[in-house]
Amino acid sequence: MDPDKVLLYPLMGEKATMLRETENKLTFIVSKESTKKDIRDAIESLYAVKTLDVNTMNTINGKKKAHIKLSEKFSADEVASQFGVL
């Protein structure tokens, strides 16, 4: 799957900010058809990072949310600044 079609947009809410700062996780709204492997591959190819874990959930609004935990070598804050969250 095309990485630009997997990751729709990053979330910048209070919970997403807390996860980014405390657990080194990024939060995205992703395509409903994307799998955890698609999400992992998209993050790694677009932002040149290594991921440890991907958790997904369907929201009550019918969207799919993904929390992506980055390797300790990479900072979620630095990656977030690349796409304009910070």
N, C-alpha and C positions, 0 to 999 in steps of 0.2 A: 504494500500500500504506500502511496506517495506521502512522505513526511508532512508536507504542507496541508494535506487533507486529513491527516490523523489529528494533529494538534490544532484545535480551532482558535482558542484564546486562553491566556493565563488568567487566573483569579487573583484578585488583590484585596480581598476582604480581611477582616480581623483574624479569622481562624487560619487562613492561608498564610498571612504574615507571621503568625505565631509559629506555625509548622516550619516555615522557611528559616526562622531565626533559631528555634530550639532543636529541631530534628533534622535540619538540612534537607528539607523536602520542598519540591515545587508542586504547585497545584494548577491543573489545566482542565478546561472543558474540552473533551475529545469527541471524535466521531462515534456515533452509536455502533457502527460496524467494526470499529477497531478492537483488536485484541491486546492483551498485555504485552505480547511480543512486538506488535506493531508500534505501541506507545514507546516501549523501551528503545526500539530501533530508531524511531523518529527523534527522540530526545538525544540519543547518542550521536546521530549523524548531524543534526542541526546545530547542536551546541558543543560538540566535541568533549563530552563528559562520559563518565562511567556510572551506570546506575546499579544500585544494590537490590531495589525492590520496587514493584509497581502495584498499587492497590487501586481498584476501580469501584465505583458505585453508581447506581442510577438515581438521579435526583427526583424529587416529587414533581418537578417541572418537565420531566421527560428528557432531561439531558444526562450525559454520562460524564462523571467527574473522575479525574485520576490524580492520585498523590504519588509522586515519584521521589524515592529516596536516593540521593546521590552518594557516591563514594566519598570517604573522608578526604580524599585528595582534592576534591572540588567543592567550591562554596556555592550554595544555592543563591546567596545574595549577589555574587558576581554574575552568575548566569541570569538572574532576574534583571540585573541592570542592563544586560544585552538586549532584552526585549522591552525595556522601558517601564518596568514596575517600580523601580527605585528612582 
